[in-house]
Amino acid sequence: MVTCAICEKPFDERAYQVVVVGLGSFDSIACAEAALRAKARERRKLARDPARVSSGTPDGEPSRMDRLN
């Protein structure tokens, strides 16, 4: 059994599930939509954060060029 990351309900991965590339599998369409909305909010937040935008990587780690300077 796999647990849905959104509603935390266990579901059988061999039965019905909603799969979103890059996010994983979910118990229902509503959970998949919630995960997509959360990912969109995260991307918007990163785009507004100047400290992360100035870095060369999306996760805020220094890019190779930042480390060389």
Phi, psi and omega per residue, in radians:
M1 nan 2.489 3.112
V2 -1.961 2.614 3.121
T3 -1.845 2.316 3.097
C4 -1.167 2.294 -3.106
A5 -1.213 -0.348 -3.097
I6 -1.639 -1.013 -3.073
C7 -1.641 -0.155 3.114
E8 1.085 0.376 3.054
K9 -1.488 2.400 3.056
P10 -1.300 2.488 3.071
F11 -2.515 2.705 -3.105
D12 -1.381 2.056 -3.104
E13 -1.192 -0.215 3.102
R14 -1.612 -0.052 3.136
A15 -1.874 -2.777 -3.140
Y16 -1.058 2.326 3.034
Q17 -2.752 2.754 3.089
V18 -1.860 2.171 -3.110
V19 -1.958 2.250 3.075
V20 -2.068 2.080 -3.125
V21 -1.022 2.270 3.132
G22 1.565 -0.269 -3.130
L23 -2.050 -0.487 3.115
G24 2.001 -2.778 -3.112
S25 -1.955 2.608 -3.049
F26 -2.342 2.777 -3.111
D27 -1.224 -0.585 -3.063
S28 -2.586 2.940 3.090
I29 -1.118 -0.670 3.135
A30 -1.052 -0.698 3.117
C31 -1.186 -0.700 3.115
A32 -1.110 -0.736 3.094
E33 -1.102 -0.706 3.110
A34 -1.099 -0.696 3.111
A35 -1.155 -0.709 3.101
L36 -1.112 -0.725 3.100
R37 -1.112 -0.724 3.127
A38 -1.109 -0.717 3.124
K39 -1.131 -0.704 3.105
A40 -1.112 -0.729 3.089
R41 -1.080 -0.719 3.127
E42 -1.082 -0.735 3.131
R43 -1.157 -0.717 3.107
R44 -1.119 -0.702 3.121
K45 -1.095 -0.760 3.118
L46 -1.124 -0.628 -3.138
A47 -1.181 -0.518 -3.139
R48 -1.514 -0.237 -3.078
D49 -1.527 1.807 -3.063
P50 -1.096 -0.511 -3.140
A51 -1.142 -0.675 3.141
R52 -1.390 -0.587 -3.135
V53 -1.158 -0.628 -3.119
S54 -1.232 -0.370 3.110
S55 -1.351 2.724 -3.103
G56 -1.437 -0.091 -3.099
T57 -2.170 2.630 -3.110
P58 -1.162 -0.411 -3.090
D59 -1.570 0.084 3.078
G60 1.545 -0.055 3.080
E61 -1.253 2.590 3.116
P62 -1.095 2.450 3.084
S63 -1.304 2.983 3.137
R64 -1.055 -0.697 3.140
M65 -1.172 -0.654 3.095
D66 -1.086 -0.702 -3.124
R67 -1.203 -0.536 -3.126
L68 -1.309 -0.456 -3.106
N69 -1.516 nan nan
